[in-house]
Amino acid sequence: MGFYGEIILYIPYRMREEVMKIQSCVNCKRQFSWREQAKSTRNLFKYPEIECSNCREINKITIPFYILQFFVRAIPVSVLFFLLKSDISNGNRIIIFLICAAITLYIEPFLVKYKKIEK
């Protein structure tokens, strides 16, 4: 077994199920699509929420994951900052930044957990 397989063995079983999993509705347990979650977290200046198309329940992102979203979005910006300071050609800088930004945008919806809004 490789190095990464050994690391996975040390992660508790409960956490393994929650890591990199698309969240579902708190009320009816319908799993949200990647696109629905990406749209709900697109604008972090307003508190992100997602409406379940099955039960019409509104779910909001929890505070720790809301903060995590800010830090995840800062990764491509910090990479760009360090790339501008380095001695790499402009074409390579753009390619590295775009790859980093694409990976970040793809992973973001998996790093969200929702809670039910009490009315």
C-alpha positions as CSV (number, residue, x, y, z in Angstrom):
1,M,0.0,0.0,0.0
2,G,1.3,3.4,-0.9
3,F,1.9,6.4,1.3
4,Y,-1.5,7.9,0.6
5,G,-3.3,4.7,1.4
6,E,-1.6,4.7,4.9
7,I,-2.8,8.2,5.5
8,I,-6.4,7.3,4.7
9,L,-6.2,4.4,7.3
10,Y,-5.6,7.0,10.0
11,I,-8.7,9.0,9.2
12,P,-11.7,8.0,11.4
13,Y,-14.4,6.1,9.6
14,R,-17.1,8.7,10.2
15,M,-14.9,11.5,8.8
16,R,-14.1,9.4,5.7
17,E,-17.8,9.4,4.8
18,E,-18.1,13.2,5.2
19,V,-14.9,14.2,3.3
20,M,-15.6,15.1,-0.3
21,K,-19.3,14.3,-0.3
22,I,-22.0,16.4,-1.9
23,Q,-24.4,17.4,0.9
24,S,-28.1,16.5,1.0
25,C,-31.2,18.3,2.2
26,V,-31.5,18.3,6.0
27,N,-35.2,17.7,5.8
28,C,-35.8,15.1,3.0
29,K,-32.2,13.8,2.5
30,R,-32.3,14.5,-1.3
31,Q,-28.7,15.0,-2.5
32,F,-28.0,18.3,-4.0
33,S,-26.2,18.4,-7.4
34,W,-22.8,19.9,-7.8
35,R,-24.3,22.7,-9.9
36,E,-26.9,23.6,-7.3
37,Q,-24.2,23.8,-4.6
38,A,-21.8,25.8,-6.9
39,K,-24.6,28.3,-7.6
40,S,-25.5,28.7,-3.9
41,T,-21.9,29.4,-2.9
42,R,-21.1,31.6,-5.9
43,N,-21.5,34.9,-4.0
44,L,-20.1,34.7,-0.5
45,F,-20.9,38.3,0.3
46,K,-24.4,37.2,1.1
47,Y,-25.0,34.3,3.4
48,P,-25.3,31.3,1.0
49,E,-28.5,29.3,1.1
50,I,-29.9,26.5,-1.1
51,E,-33.5,25.6,-1.6
52,C,-34.4,21.9,-2.0
53,S,-36.4,21.3,-5.2
54,N,-38.1,18.3,-3.6
55,C,-39.5,19.7,-0.2
56,R,-38.8,23.5,-0.8
57,E,-36.9,23.6,2.5
58,I,-34.2,26.3,2.7
59,N,-30.8,25.2,3.9
60,K,-28.1,27.6,4.9
61,I,-24.3,26.9,5.0
62,T,-22.9,26.6,8.5
63,I,-20.6,29.3,9.9
64,P,-17.4,27.2,10.0
65,F,-17.8,26.1,6.4
66,Y,-18.7,29.6,5.4
67,I,-15.3,30.8,6.8
68,L,-13.6,27.8,5.1
69,Q,-15.0,28.9,1.8
70,F,-13.3,32.3,2.2
71,F,-9.9,30.6,2.8
72,V,-10.4,28.2,-0.1
73,R,-11.1,31.1,-2.4
74,A,-7.9,32.8,-1.2
75,I,-5.7,29.9,-2.4
76,P,-5.7,31.0,-6.2
77,V,-5.1,34.6,-5.2
78,S,-2.1,33.7,-3.0
79,V,-0.8,31.4,-5.8
80,L,-1.0,34.2,-8.2
81,F,0.8,36.6,-5.8
82,F,3.7,34.1,-5.5
83,L,3.8,33.5,-9.2
84,L,4.1,37.2,-9.9
85,K,7.1,37.3,-7.6
86,S,8.8,34.3,-9.2
87,D,10.9,34.2,-12.3
88,I,8.5,32.2,-14.5
89,S,7.4,33.2,-18.0
90,N,3.9,34.9,-18.2
91,G,2.4,32.0,-20.2
92,N,3.4,29.5,-17.5
93,R,2.1,31.8,-14.8
94,I,-1.3,32.0,-16.5
95,I,-1.5,28.3,-17.0
96,I,-0.6,27.5,-13.4
97,F,-3.1,30.1,-12.0
98,L,-5.9,28.8,-14.2
99,I,-5.3,25.2,-13.2
100,C,-5.2,26.2,-9.5
101,A,-8.4,28.2,-9.9
102,A,-10.2,25.4,-11.8
103,I,-9.3,22.9,-9.1
104,T,-10.4,25.2,-6.4
105,L,-13.8,25.9,-8.1
106,Y,-14.3,22.2,-8.6
107,I,-13.6,21.2,-5.0
108,E,-15.5,24.1,-3.4
109,P,-19.0,22.6,-3.4
110,F,-17.7,19.5,-1.7
111,L,-16.5,21.5,1.3
112,V,-19.9,22.7,2.3
113,K,-22.2,21.6,5.1
114,Y,-25.8,22.9,5.4
115,K,-28.2,23.4,8.3
116,K,-32.0,23.8,8.3
117,I,-33.4,27.3,8.8
118,E,-35.8,27.6,11.6
119,K,-38.7,29.9,10.7
